[in-house]
Amino acid sequence: MKNRSWAFLAAGLLVALLLAGVVSNYASSHPDGLDSSLLKGCTVDAEDNIVGGSCPAQQARDHEFADSPLADYGVRGVRNSFVSTGLSGVLGVLVTFAIGAGGFWLLRRRGTTPTGGDATPTGATPTGATPTGGDATTPAEDDAATSRVS
């Protein structure tokens, strides 16, 4: 890979790490996406606990990875929420980058194997062919001579 490509890749990774590690802490803790649409029809208190009404969120359960080390946008065991959120974002970026880089590396290795076609390097003579020069004729000259004789 060219040095310019490496610099672009490193800069992109640095920006992603900065966004995940620092800026992610300033995201809204009350997004208005799926969570809020599931609460429509329910009455909630200041801590987002359902206190009345009827809504799909009442049937919500924890998923099977709720006890994992990176559940709920944080790192288990880190008490400082700013550091915990930033660290989980950085770990997520690094894992995603590693998986992507590994996949591209595998595809690149797979794509460099010769396909077995009849391509020959520039200046090389194909197997069984006579180099041109001297008294040898080229295939085009052979075809022209054959068509004149017929």
C-alpha positions as CSV (number, residue, x, y, z in Angstrom):
1,M,0.0,0.0,0.0
2,K,1.2,3.5,-0.8
3,N,2.3,5.8,2.0
4,R,-0.5,8.1,1.1
5,S,-3.0,5.3,1.6
6,W,-1.6,4.5,5.0
7,A,-1.8,8.1,6.1
8,F,-5.4,8.3,5.0
9,L,-6.2,5.1,6.8
10,A,-4.5,6.2,10.0
11,A,-6.2,9.6,9.9
12,G,-9.6,7.9,9.5
13,L,-8.9,5.5,12.3
14,L,-7.8,8.4,14.5
15,V,-10.9,10.4,13.8
16,A,-13.1,7.3,14.5
17,L,-11.3,6.7,17.8
18,L,-11.7,10.4,18.8
19,L,-15.4,10.4,18.0
20,A,-16.0,7.1,19.8
21,G,-13.8,7.9,22.8
22,V,-14.8,11.5,23.5
23,V,-17.7,12.8,21.4
24,S,-19.9,9.7,22.2
25,N,-20.1,10.9,25.8
26,Y,-22.0,14.0,24.6
27,A,-24.7,12.0,22.8
28,S,-28.3,12.3,24.1
29,S,-29.1,9.9,26.9
30,H,-32.7,10.1,25.7
31,P,-32.7,9.4,22.0
32,D,-36.0,9.8,20.2
33,G,-35.7,6.6,18.1
34,L,-36.9,3.1,18.9
35,D,-36.9,3.5,22.6
36,S,-39.2,6.5,22.7
37,S,-41.6,5.0,20.1
38,L,-41.9,1.9,22.3
39,L,-42.9,4.1,25.2
40,K,-45.9,5.7,23.4
41,G,-49.0,5.0,25.3
42,C,-47.2,4.7,28.7
43,T,-46.7,7.1,31.4
44,V,-43.0,7.3,32.6
45,D,-41.4,9.0,35.6
46,A,-38.2,11.1,35.5
47,E,-36.0,8.0,35.6
48,D,-37.8,6.4,32.5
49,N,-39.6,3.8,34.7
50,I,-43.1,2.9,33.4
51,V,-45.7,3.9,35.9
52,G,-48.9,3.5,33.9
53,G,-50.6,3.1,30.6
54,S,-50.1,0.4,28.0
55,C,-47.2,0.3,25.5
56,P,-44.9,-2.3,23.8
57,A,-42.0,-1.4,26.2
58,Q,-43.8,-3.1,29.1
59,Q,-43.0,-6.5,27.4
60,A,-39.3,-5.7,27.0
61,R,-36.7,-8.0,28.5
62,D,-32.9,-8.0,28.7
63,H,-31.2,-9.7,25.8
64,E,-28.8,-12.6,26.3
65,F,-25.7,-10.4,26.2
66,A,-26.9,-8.0,28.9
67,D,-24.3,-9.4,31.3
68,S,-21.4,-9.0,28.8
69,P,-18.4,-6.8,29.6
70,L,-19.5,-4.1,27.0
71,A,-23.3,-4.0,27.7
72,D,-25.2,-0.7,27.8
73,Y,-22.5,1.4,26.1
74,G,-20.0,1.0,28.9
75,V,-17.3,-1.2,30.2
76,R,-18.2,-3.3,33.3
77,G,-16.0,-2.6,36.3
78,V,-15.1,1.0,35.3
79,R,-16.9,3.3,37.7
80,N,-16.4,6.6,35.9
81,S,-19.2,6.8,33.3
82,F,-17.3,9.2,31.0
83,V,-14.3,6.8,30.9
84,S,-16.5,3.7,30.7
85,T,-18.5,5.0,27.7
86,G,-15.4,6.3,25.9
87,L,-13.5,3.1,26.5
88,S,-16.3,1.0,25.1
89,G,-16.5,3.2,22.0
90,V,-12.7,2.9,21.5
91,L,-12.8,-0.9,21.9
92,G,-15.7,-1.1,19.5
93,V,-13.9,0.9,16.8
94,L,-10.7,-1.2,17.3
95,V,-12.6,-4.5,17.0
96,T,-14.5,-3.3,14.0
97,F,-11.3,-2.1,12.3
98,A,-9.5,-5.4,13.1
99,I,-12.4,-7.5,11.6
100,G,-12.6,-5.2,8.5
101,A,-8.8,-5.2,8.0
102,G,-8.6,-8.9,8.4
103,G,-11.4,-9.4,5.8
104,F,-9.7,-7.1,3.3
105,W,-6.4,-8.8,3.9
106,L,-8.0,-12.2,3.2
107,L,-9.7,-10.9,0.0
108,R,-6.4,-9.3,-1.2
109,R,-4.5,-12.5,-0.7
110,R,-7.2,-14.5,-2.4
111,G,-7.2,-12.0,-5.4
112,T,-3.4,-12.1,-6.1
113,T,-3.3,-15.8,-7.1
114,P,-2.9,-16.4,-10.8
115,T,-6.1,-17.4,-12.5
116,G,-4.4,-19.8,-14.9
117,G,-5.3,-17.7,-18.0
118,D,-3.1,-17.4,-21.1
119,A,-1.6,-14.0,-20.1
120,T,2.1,-13.8,-20.3
121,P,4.4,-11.1,-18.8
122,T,5.5,-8.4,-21.2
123,G,8.6,-9.5,-23.1
124,A,8.2,-13.1,-22.2
125,T,7.6,-15.8,-24.9
126,P,4.7,-18.2,-24.3
127,T,5.7,-21.8,-23.8
128,G,6.1,-23.6,-27.2
129,A,6.3,-20.4,-29.2
130,T,9.3,-19.3,-31.2
131,P,10.6,-15.9,-30.5
132,T,10.2,-13.5,-33.5
133,G,13.2,-12.4,-35.3
134,G,15.5,-13.9,-37.9
135,D,13.6,-16.3,-40.2
136,A,10.7,-17.1,-37.9
137,T,7.2,-16.0,-38.8
138,T,4.6,-14.6,-36.6
139,P,1.2,-16.2,-36.3
140,A,-0.4,-13.4,-38.3
141,E,2.2,-14.0,-41.1
142,D,1.5,-17.8,-41.0
143,D,-2.3,-17.1,-41.4
144,A,-1.7,-14.8,-44.3
145,A,0.6,-17.3,-46.0
146,T,-2.0,-20.1,-45.5
147,S,-4.8,-18.1,-47.0
148,R,-2.7,-17.2,-50.1
149,V,-1.9,-20.9,-50.7
150,S,-5.5,-22.0,-50.4
